[in-house]
Amino acid sequence: MSDSQLGQDSLNTLTSLQAGDQTFHYYSLPKAADTLGDLSRLPFSLKVLLENLLRNEDGSTVDRSHIDAMVQWLKHRTSDTEIQFRPARVLMQDFTGVPGVVDLAAMREAVKNAGKDPALINPLSPVDLVIDHSVMVDKFGNPSAFKDNVAIEMERNQERYEFLRWGQQAFDNFRVVPPGTGICHQVNLEYLGKTVWHKPVDGKTLAYPDTLVGTDSHTTMINGLGILGWGVGGIEAEAAMLGQPVSMLIPEVVGFKITGKLREGITATDLVLTVTEMLRKRGVVGKFVEFYGDGLKDMPVADRATIANMAPEYGATCGFFPVDEQTLTYMRLTGRDDAQLALVEAYAKAQGLWREPGHEPLYTDTLELDMGDVEASLAGPKRPQDRVALKNMKASFELLMETAEGPGEIREANLESEGGGTAVGAESAWFEHPSSQPLEMNGEQSRLDPGAVVIAAITSCTNTSNPSVMMAAGLIAKKAVARGLRTKPWVKTSLAPGSKVVTDYLAVAGLQDDLDKLGFHLVGYGCTTCIGNSGPLPDAVEKAITDGDLTVASVLSGNRNFEGRVHPLVKTNWLASPPLVVAYALAGNVRVDLDKEPLGSDRDGKPVYLKDLWPSQAEIAEAVEKVKTDMFRKEYGEVFEGDDIWKSIQVPESKVYEWSDKSTYIQHPPFFDGLQEQPEAIEDIRDANILALLGDSVTTDHISPAGSFKADSPAGQYLQNHGVEPKDFNSYGSRRGNHEVMMRGTFANVRIRNEMLDDVEGGFTRYIPTGEQMSIYDAAMKYQQQGTPLVVIAGKEYGTGSSRDWAAKGTRLLGVRAVVAESYERIHRSNLIGMGVMPLQFPEGSDRKSLKLTGEETISIEGLSGEIKPGQTFTMTVTYKDGSTATCELLSRIDTANEAEYFRHGGILHYVVRQMLQNA
């Protein structure tokens, strides 16, 4: 069905409504219910999917059976029916956006080489790319930090930004928000999101729910505004841009009932960490979570967005909040016009998408939280779901230290609190009973102790979009400055909001000056510390950590704290609210019990406790009142403009990109080299070597790190061979347009542990033919030269974390044919298929340990050469070093017919190019 044509509408649901002075047509759910039966208790998120099916019914990708399956869901609360979802738009950030545009440019090249018009490759859906992942905290703690960091960012990323400027003029339906503007999710929430979309179709103005997919897992933040969207890999997003539907099974929907109110002194961050812990324990991977209950009545959109943002951390596809008065209040505050507000209200009420008091949809499963039970919390040391009550932080960290027994052994340290918070997952390789180290900073003598907070970062879309917690941080700073408190000298402080509006309201409230006095100067508008762009620590601090092998800490208001992500030398990382970030910067160590011990002493030598500084809800509310609509209209009135440096970037006006062999940022990827009109036959895997043998919770950060890398790493050596000095390496994330860097960085996280090696951290493996230890990249290249296929073996939750397409692309380029794991996170499983890598799953009761795998075995997998279908089983034969064998039946995690077709073509992008060439 063409984007400019109405659907088949076999149920005759097309009707109209009046909103303001305009008439809109829409596909009516109540009219569909006349034929299908009562739909009123269908979850709101599934109502959005049902409308999507009604509107896009074409008799092939969407037919009546798909619509009926949504109704059957109400009877069984689950479904095995595959549907095709067509989002209204696509959101990208630059780390994933650059390789996405590189792929589009390479596809244009492939189409040109096939003798067709390269303009065939063009986004069909609106795409917004926000440059927000590239600013690093190189400079901090001074008034010029923002200006200096932006200048460094522009210099480092000149090639990337030239490329994006080229894409902006080369592709239709493609807008770029320049650097130094904001974080994509906050820009989406405050400006891009419409809640109800509309466009002209067949002479009518068609209204429909605003939906999207994004190339960042925290796309789910927009669910707080009643907009259904979630993160997908860049590969899947590119296909969606090019008109391919998102293939999915009708999901199970878990209802999360919210009642009560937060107590005095408890923040939205404390609430979300509690929700995250509860949902992770319940198990919601691959499911929708939908929030309901009368506790939503007074929950502002900013709090909802904080909860929705962390859906990847609790494992759900999305965390959806329905439309109600709070939605309109937020849209009005953020400057959406009256016509849009009228449309949202009229449409939501007409469609049964408006939350009414007491309404409880039917859900697959439910759980409930009285917000009055939430307590002050952090999460860490390395997983967002491992909540620790604030009152237990000191004891929790000390237990981690005490339970360290020696490198290589993995234990869990559990500290149950009265509120249920635990500290989980200490790994002993971190902790070897280090002692404190002498430290001189700015002429001041002190000591750096275990537990020292060396990074305190107010950062990330999760919390900087929420005025209540940002104002709370500013109020604590104001009271601390009034009492004469100072940040400890070893703490690297930073403030990196998600939009310029934040600095506007902090300034108007008179709080920015006090944050500055504690070192929380503006360092940039971007993800910074949360994505691993924390920048270098002061030399003296790095030396003290290294000399004493100290276990130190970061405290950040982010959503991610995986191993090796924030900073290579910082082994424990704690998620916290912005006011707690300020408090820990004052305390200087996570071993200070903020519940009972002072943060420091005032000018008179009297102890100052956290309770002395913590603002009341009335104080916070008074500050939040200073957030005005004019601030949003001012900042977003020129959101696509950029500064003079951005405007001055000159690019050729060509439809096909002019690749440069000299570039170390942008290279023509090899994915479409030698593309044939028909895909090659898939062969069984015979006598493959194991490239890596991995444990549980291997994240996409482990597989494809985003942060800095060392000079002696394969990626570092490549860049130096191409004339790039280590000081100019930038980050893996910024180099994603160059496959040569990224394949060398695959499985190169400094904290990854390959069980083929003893007591070794980092991206290394054993090259089996000689028994040598070498980098995973070097071993993979040797295997490729010999024509040896490779597999990766892993434990539970493989691919947890960010929607990182290079975790799949790099795996493919290293020559890995299949990954065999105990379970997968949703996005990475999809990305592996999207790159032609088979995701296989061990049956219950079988794993790498039961098979006694050491990495010296060879692996054969039979059945791939037949017809690929969803849900197949394949036979894996393990041949041991002594010649003995074992077999195991593996479940294919190709879950849908579309995924099977993509895999048959060697990947989703290969499928799209072939389709376009055939239809040209």
N, C-alpha and C positions, 0 to 999 in steps of 0.2 A: 504494500500500500504506500503511495506517495505521501510525503510529509504535507503536501498541499491539498490532500483529498480527505474527505470524511470517510469513516469506516463503514462496514457493511450494516451494522446496527440491526441484527436479526431480531432483537427484542423490542425494537421501536422505542428507544429510550431518549432520543434526541429531543430536547425541549429548550425553553428559554426562561431567563429571569431578568429582572430589572435591578440594576445596582447603580445608585445615583441617577444620572440622566442617560445611562447607556444600557443597551440591551445586549446580553450575552447568551450564546447557546452552549449547552452542556449535555453530557450523557448522564441521565438521571438515575441514581441508585434506587430511589423510591419507585420509579417507573419500572425498573428491572425487577424489583421485588413483587410487582403485580404478577409477573410470570414465574419468578424463581422461588417465591415464598419470603417469609419474614427475614430481613437482613439486619434488623436493628441491633442485634447483639453480636454481630460480627465485629471483631476488634477494629479499631479505627485504622490501624496500619494496613489491615487486609482490605478494608473498604477502598483505600487509596489504590491498592493493587487491582482490585476488581474494576474500578473506574478505568484504570489503564488498559485492562483487557477489553472492556466495552468500547472504548474509544479507538482501539487499534485492531479491532476484529477485521480480519481480511480473508478468512477461510483457509489459510495455510499456517502461518506462524501463530495466529490466534483464531480459534474456532469455538463453536458452542460448547464443546466438551471441556475446554479450559475454564469457561465461565461457570459451567455446572460444577466443576471440581471445587470452586471457591465456596459454593453453597454446601457441597458435601462436607467441606471442612467443618462446618458448624456441628455436624452430627458426630464426627470422630475427633475433632480438635487436632487433627494431623492429616497429612496428605503425602502421597508419593507421586503426585502429578507435577510434571515439569511445565513451567510457563515461561513466556518471553516478556520481559519487562522493558519498556522503552522510556528511559528517564527524559525529562524535559531539557536537561542541560548537564554539562560536565564542568567540574572544578578541578584545577590543577595547582600544585605548588612547583617551585622551580627545580627542586631536586629530582622530582619525578617528571616534571614538565619538560625539562631540557631533553632527556632521552626520548620522551614521547614525541617531541617535535623532530628530533633526529630520526626516529623511525618513520615519521610521516615524510620527511625529506628523502629518506632512503627508498620509501615506497614510490614516491614520485619518480625517482631515478629508475627504479625497476620498470615502472609503467612506460617511461620514456624509452628505455632500452627495448621494450617490447613493441615499439612503434606506435604507441597510443599517446593521447593527450595527457600530460602529467597532471593537469588540473582536475582529472578524475578523482585524484586523492585530495579531498577537501572536507573539513568538518561539516556535517549536515545538521548537527545540534549546536546550540550556542556553547562556546568554551570560554571560560575565564581562567587565566593563569596569573597567580599572585606570586611575585618574587619575595619570598619571606624566609627562606632557609639558608641564605648565604652570608648574612652578617655574623661576624664572630666578635667575641668580647676580647679583642686585642687590648683595647684601652678601657680603663674603668676608674671610678673613684675620683673623677675630676670633671669640671664643667665642659671641657672640649671632647669628652669621650664619644659622644654621639657623632659629632662632625668628623672626628678622626677615624672612627670605625667605618662610617659610610664611605669616606675617601679611600680607605684601604680596601673595602669591599668592591668598590667600582674599579679600582686598579687591578685587583686579583681576578675579577670576573669579567673583564672587558670582552674577551672572546665569547663567553657565554651570552652576555647581554647583547652583543652585536648579532648573535645568532637568533636570539628571541625577538629582537627588533626586525630581523629579516622575516621571521615567521609571522609577525604581526601584520606585515604588509603583503605577504605571499598567500596567506590562507584567509578564506572568508569565515565569518562566524567565530573569530578568534581575537579576544581582547587580552591585553597584558596590563596588570597593575604593577607599576615600576617599584624598584627597591626603595626602602625607607618609608613605606606607606603603612604596612600592617601585616598581620598574619592572615592567611587565606580564610581560616574558619571564622575569625572575628569579622573580617571584611564581609564574608558571606552572611553572617548573622545580622550585622549592623546595616548592611547596604544591599548586597546582591539578592538575598532571599526575598521572594514575593509572597509565599504561602499559597497564593492562587495565581497561576500563570494564565496568559491569554495571548492569542495570535489569530490573524485572519486565515480562514480556511474556507474554500469554496464560497467566497462572498459573505461569510458569516464571521463574527468574532467569537471564537471558541474559548471557553474558560475551562480550566482543568487544574488539578493540584500541582503545585510546584514540587518537582521531584528531581533528584540528581544522583550521580555517582561521582566520586572524587578520587584523585590519585594520592590521597593521604587517609590513613585509617581513621583519623579524627574528624572526617567529613560528617560523622554522626552528630556533631555538635548542633547542626542545623535542625535536628529532630526536636530541639527545645522550642522551636518556632512553628511546630506542626507541619514541618516539611520532611517528607520521607526521603532519606538518602543515606548512603553508607560508602565506605572506602572500598575501592577495588584496586588491583594492580594497574600500573600504567598501561600494560598490554591490553587488559580488558577495557580500560577507559578509551584507548585509541580506537578499538573496535566499535564502542558505543558512539564515539564521535562520527565514525564513518557509516553510521546507520545500522549497525548490527545490534539486535536486542541483547539484553543481559539475560542469559539463560539461568533459571533458578528453580528449585523445588518450592512449592508453596510451603512456607516455613511454619514450624510450630511457633506459637506466640505465648510467652510467659507474662502473665499479668503481675505487676508489682504495685500493691496497694499502699498508698501513702496516707497516713493519718497524723493528727496532732500538729504541734509546732516545735521548732527548735528552741532550746532553752537559752537563756542569757549566756553570752560568751561562746556559743557554738556557731561555727561558720558553715557555709555551703560546702567548703572543702571537706570538713569533717563528715558532713552528710554523704558526699560522693564516695569517700573512702570506705564508709560503712556499707553503702549500697554495693560497691565493687566487691568487697569481701563476701557479702551475702550471696551475690549472684555467682561469683566464681565457685563458691562452695556448692551451690545448687546445680551448676552445670548448664550453661546456656549457649555453648559454642554452636554456631550455625542457626541460632534461633533469633526471632525478634523478641525484644522486651518492650512492653507497653505499660506506661505508668497511669494509674487511675486512683480514684478515691478522693474524698472531700478535702484531704490535706493539700490538694493542688489549688484549691480556691485562692489561697493567699500566697502561693509560691510564685515569685516573679520569674519571668523568662530567663533572666540572667542565671538564677539558680538551676532552672531546668536545663539550660544549655551546659552548665557545669557537669551535671549528671549525664546528660546525653553524650557529651564529649568523650567520656571515658568508657563508652560501650566496648571498644577493643580491649580495654583492661579487664572488664568483666566477661569478655569473650563473646558477646552477642554481636549479631550483624548490625543491629541498631537498637537505640533506646528511645522510644517514640513518646511524645507528649501531644495529646490532641489540642485542637484549637479552642480557645475560650476567651473570656474578657482580658485575661493577662496577655494573651497574644496581641490583641488590639492595642492595649496600653503600651506594650513595648514597641510595636510598629509605629505608633504615634510619637513616642519619645524619640525614636531614631530617625524621624523625618520622612517616613513614607507618606505619600500624599493622601488626601481625603478620598479620592476616587478609588485608590487601591484598598484602603480600609473598608470602604463600603462594599467592594467586591468580595473581600475576604469574608466579611460577616454574612452577606447575603448568600454566597455560595456555600459556605460551611453549614449554615442552617438549612438550606434547601437540600443538601446532600446527606444530612445526618452525620456530618463530620464535626459538629459543634458539641463540646462536652457539656452535658447537663448534670446538675447536682444529683448525686445518688445513682447515676447510671453505671452499671457494671456489665461490660461485655463478657462473653464466654471466652475462656482462655484454656490453653493446653495444660497449664499449671499456674499456680499463684503462690506468692509469698507476700508478707506484709511487714511494714515498719512503722512504728510510732516514732515520729521525729523527736519526741521528747526523750527518747532513750539514747539519742546520739551523744557521744562524748568527744572531747578534743582528741585528735588523732594525727598520726603520721603513717606513712607506709614505707616499708623497706626491709632489708637493705638492698634488695636487687629485684623485687617484683612488686608491681603496683597493688596487687591484691593482698599483700601481707601487711594488714593493718596492725599498728601498735598504738595502744592508748598512750596519750602524752604522759600520763603519770607513770607509765612503765618503760619509758624510753631509756632512761639511765640503766635500769636493771636488764633491759633487753640487750643493749649494746654490750654490757659487761658479760652477760651470759654467752654472747657470741665469741667474745675473747676467751672466756674460760673453757669453752668446749672445743677449742682448736687443739688438735692433737698431732697434726703432721700433714705435710703436703699430700695431695692426691686423694685423701679420704673425704667422702661426702657425708655430712650429717645434717640433721635438722635440729635447730634449737627452738623449742617451743616455750613460750612464756605466756600462759593463759592469764588474761586480766579479768577483772570482774565484768568488764564490758565486752569480753569476747575477743579482744584484739590479740594477735599473735605476732611473734617475730619468727619468720620461717626461712630456712634455706641457707644457713651459713655454710660456706664451703671452706674447709680447713686450709686449703692452699693459701687463703688470704691471711691467716692469723698465725703468727709465730712468736707471740709474746714479745713484741718489740718494746723498747724503752723510749722515753721522751728524748728530744734532741734540742740542743741550744739553738736559738734563733735570734738574729738581729734584723730588725725591720725599721727603716727610717731612723737609724741611730738608737733605737730602743731595744734593750735586751729582754728576752723572754725565753720560754721553752715551748716547743711544739709537742703536745701529748697525744697518745692514742685517743681517737674520738674527736680530734680537733676539727672544727667546721672550717674548711679551707675555701669553700664556695658557698655563698648564700645568694641565691638568684631568684628574683621576682620575674618570672618568665612564663611563657607558654600560653596558648590559646585557652587552656582549661580555666584558669583563674583570672587572667588579666582582662577578660571580657566581662567580669562581674564587679560592678562598682562597689558593692558592699564590702568585699574582702580587700579590694584595693584601697578604699578609704580607711578601712580598719588598719591596714599596714601603715598608712600615712599618719593616722592618729597615734599609733604606738610610737612612731618615730618622733612625733611632736612632743609627746609626754617624756620620752627618753631624753631628748635634747634639753628639755626644760629642767630635768633632774641632773643634767651634766654627764649622762652616760655616753660612752664611746664604743664604736665597733672595735672588736679585737683586731690587732694589727695584721694577723695572718689570714684574715677572712677576705676573700675576693668577692666584693659586692657588686650587684648589677641590677638594673631595672630595664626590662625589655618588654614593653607593653605590646598588645596585639593591634592597637590602632592609635592614631594621633589624638583621638578623643580622650583617651585616658590621661595623657599629659595635660590636656586642656582642663579637665575637671580637677585633677590634683593641684594644678596651679591656682585655679579659681577658689578652691577650698583652702588655699594657703598651706598645703601639706608638702609640696614638692621641695621647698627650701629645707624642711626638716629631714626629709629623706636624703637630700644631698649632703647634709651635715653628717649623716651616718654612712656616707659612701654610696648610697643607692642613686647615683646619677643615671640619667638616661644613657643607655649604651647603644640602642638601636630599636627599630620596630621589626621584630622577627622572633623566630623560635629559639635562637641562641643556645643556651645551656641545655634545654630539653632535647634538642636534636644532636647534641654533642659539640656545638660550637662555643664551648665555654672559654676557649682561648687558653693561652699559657698561664700557669701560676707564676707568681714572682720567683725569681731564681733561688732566693734563700729558702722559700717554702718547698720548692721542688727538691732542693738538696737535702733538707732536713727529712723529708718523707723518704727519699731514696736511701740516705745514710742509715736511718733507723728502721727501714722497711716498715714504716708506720702505717697502721690502719687508720685512715682519716675519713672524713665525711663531707658530703655536700648536702645541703638542704635547699630544695627548689620547689617552686609552686607549679610544678609540671605534672606530666602524666606518665613519664617513662623514666625508669631508673635501672635499666638492665646493666649487666656487667660490661664494663669497658665503654659505656656509652657517654657518660658525662665527661669523664677525664680519665686517661689511662692510669694515673697514679692514685685516683680516688676510688677506694675499694667498696665503700658503703655509701649509698645514695638514698636520701629520704625525701619523699613527697610530703609537702605540707602546705598549709594556707599561707598567703602572703604575710599576714601579721606574725605567724610563727617563724617565717624566714627571717624577719627583722629581729625577732626575739633571740633566735639562735645565733645571729650575727653578733648580738650584744653579749650573749653568754660565751660564745666562742668554742663550745664543745658540746657534743650530744650526751656526754656523761654528766652534764649539769641537770639535775632534776628540776625542771621548770615549775613543777607543782609545789615544791617545798624549798628549793634553794634560790638564793638571789641571783639576778642577772649580773649584778655588779653593785657598786657603791656610788651614792650621789656625792655632790660637792662637799657635804658635811661628813662624809664617811659612813652614812647610814645605808644599810642594805636596801636595794630596790628589787622587788619581786615582780613577776609577770602580772600578777593580779593588780599591782599598783598602776600598771601601764595600760591594761586591757580596756578598750573603750566599751561603753554600754551600747546596747542596741539603739537607744535613743540618740546617742552621739553619732553613731554610724548613719542612722536614718537622716539626721540633720545634715550630715555631709553629703549623702547621696542626693538630697534635694537640690544640690547645686549642679547636678548633671542636667543640662538643658538641651532641647531639640536643636537650637541654633548651632551647638557644637558639632553635631552630626552633619547638619546641612553644610556647614562651612568646610569640614574636612573631606566629606565625600563629594562635594561639588567639583573637586578637581582630582578625583581619585586616579584617573588614568593619565594625568599630566606628567608627573615626574619632575625632577629637578633639572637644572641647566645641563648637568653632565649627561643625564639620560637623553634629554632632547637633542643634544649635540651628536649623538651616535649616528654615524652615517652607514647605510647598508645599500647594497645593490638591489634594484627593483626587478628581481628575477623570480620566475616561478619554480625553477630548479636551483637548488643550493650549489654554490661553487665551493666544493670541498678543498681544504688546504692540507697537504701532507705535513706542513710545518706545525699545524695546530696541535697542542697537547690537551685541549679541552673538547674539541669537536672532531670526530672522525667518522668516516662512512662505515657503518656497522656491516658485518658480513652475513647478516641473517638472510638476505635475499640474493646472495651471489649464486649464479647458476640456476635461478628459479625456473622450473619446468612448468609447462601448462598443466600437467597432471602430477599429483604427488607420487613420490617413490613408494614402493611397497615396504611395509614395516617388517623387520626381521626379528626373530626371537633373539634373546640375549644369551650368548654362549661364552662361557669361561671368562666372565668379567672379573676384574679385580675390584676390591673394596678401596675406595679413595679415602673415606673417613668413616669411623665407627663412633657414633655420637650418643650422648645420653638424653635425658628428658629436658624439656623446655628449652630446646635450641631455638633461639630467636632469629628473626631476619637480620638483627644486628650482628649476631654471630656469623651468619652466612654472608652478609654483605654490609660491613660496617659503614657508617656515614661520616665518622669523625676523622681525626688526624691519623697519619701513618708515619712510620719511621723510615729513615734514609736507607737502612739495610733491608727493607722489605722488598719483595719483587716489584711492587708498584713504585716504590721510591727509587729503586735501581733503574727502572724503565725511564722515569722522568729525568733522572740525572744524566742518563745516556742521551736524552734529548735536550740537554742544556738547561734544565730547570734545577735551580738550587733548592735545597731543603726548606729554606725560609719561604719559598714561593710555592710549596706543594699544595697549599690550600687543603681541602678535605676530600675524602672519597665522594661525599655527596655532591660536591661541586664539579667533580670530574666524570659524572655519569654520562656525559656525552661522548666519552672516549672508552670504547670497549677494551682497549689494550690495558688501560689502568684498572678497569672494573673487573676483568677476568683475573687479573693478578691479585685483586683484593678479595676475591671470593673465598670464603672460609678463612679470612685473615684477621678476624677479631683477636685482640691480644689476650682475651679471656676464654676463648674457645678451647675445649679439651677433647682431643682425639684419643679414644681409648686404645688405639693401636700403639700408642706410646706411653711410657711410664713417667708420671710426674712432669709432664711437659704442657705448658700453656702456649697458645698461639696457633697460627695456621700452618701446622706441620703434619707430616704423615711419614709412614715408612714405605719406601719404594720397594715392593716385595721382591722383584727379581734380584736385587743386590743386598737388600736388608738395610740400605742407607736411610737415615733420617734426612728429610729435605722439605722445602716448602710444598704445600699442596699444589700450588701452581706449577712448580718445576716438575713434580712427579706426574701431574696430569699431562703435561706436554710430552714427557718421555713415553707415557702410555699411548698417547695419540700417534706418536711417530711409529710405534709398533703395531698400530691398529687394534689396540686392546680396549674393549668397552669397559666402562666403569659404572659402579653403583655406589650409593651412599646408604648406610644403615643407621637408623636413629631410634630414639625412644618415643615417649609420649609428647604431645603438643609440639610437634615439629613445625617450625615456621611461625611461632608466636610473635606478635608485635606489629611493627609498621608494615604498611602495604608497600613493599619494596620490590619493584619489578626486577632489579638487578640480582636479587637473591635467586631468581629463576633463570634470568638471562646468563649470569655467570656460571651457574650450574651446567647449563646447556653447552656453553662455549668450552668448559673444561672437559667435555666428552662424557658427561654422566648421562646414561640412558634411563635410569630409574632410581627413585628414592624408595626405600622400604622402611616404614616407621610404624610405631604403635598407634599413633593418631596424629591428625593434622589440624592446624588452624586454617580457617576458611580461605582467606585471601591467598596465602602462599600455595595451597593445594591447587587453586584455580590458576595461579600464575605458572606453576610447573607444567600443567596441561597446555597453557597458552604458549609455552615455549617448546612443546613436543617432548617433555620429560614425563615419564609415567610415574604417578604417585601410587604406591602399593602399600597395603596395610597388613600387618601381622594379624592372624586370627587370635581371638581371646585365649590366653594361656601360653602363647608362643611369643618369643622375642629374641633379641640378640643374645641374651644371657642363657635362655633355655637351649638355644642352639650352640652355645659355647663358642661364639664367634670371637676371633682374635684379630681379624683383618688379614690373616695369611691365607684364607680360603679363597676359592674361586666360586663365582655365582653364575648359575644358568637359570633363565626364566623362559618357560615354554608357553605358547598360546598367543603371543603377540602377533604372530604372522597371519592369524585368522582374522575374521571380522571383529572389529572393536565395537563393543556395546557397553552401555552403562552396567555397573555392578557385576562384572565378570570375576571369576577366580582364575588365577594362573598358578602353575606349579613352579616353585623355586627349588632347585637342587643345589645343595651346598657340598662342595668337594673339599675335604680337609687336607692338610699337609701330608698326612700319612696315606692318602688315597681313599679313605673311607668317605661315605656320602650320607646325607640326610635330606629329606624332602619336607616341604612345607607349602600348604595352599595359601596363597596371598589374595586378598580382596583388592580388586582394582578400585581406586577412588575417582575414576571417571564416573560421575554421578548422573549426567544427563546426556541425551542424544546429541545435543549441540557440542558438548565437550568431546564426545567421541569423534565427531566430524572434524573438530579443530585438531585433535591429536593425529588423526589420519593424514591431515595436510601438513603435519610437522609444526603446527602452531596456528594460533588464531589470526595473526597478521598475514601469514602465507595464504590462509583460507580467504581472507578479505581481498587481497590483491588478485588472486585467481578469479574470484567472483566478479570483481570489477572489470577485469580483462575480458571475461566471457560475455559480460553484459554491454561492453563498450560498442 
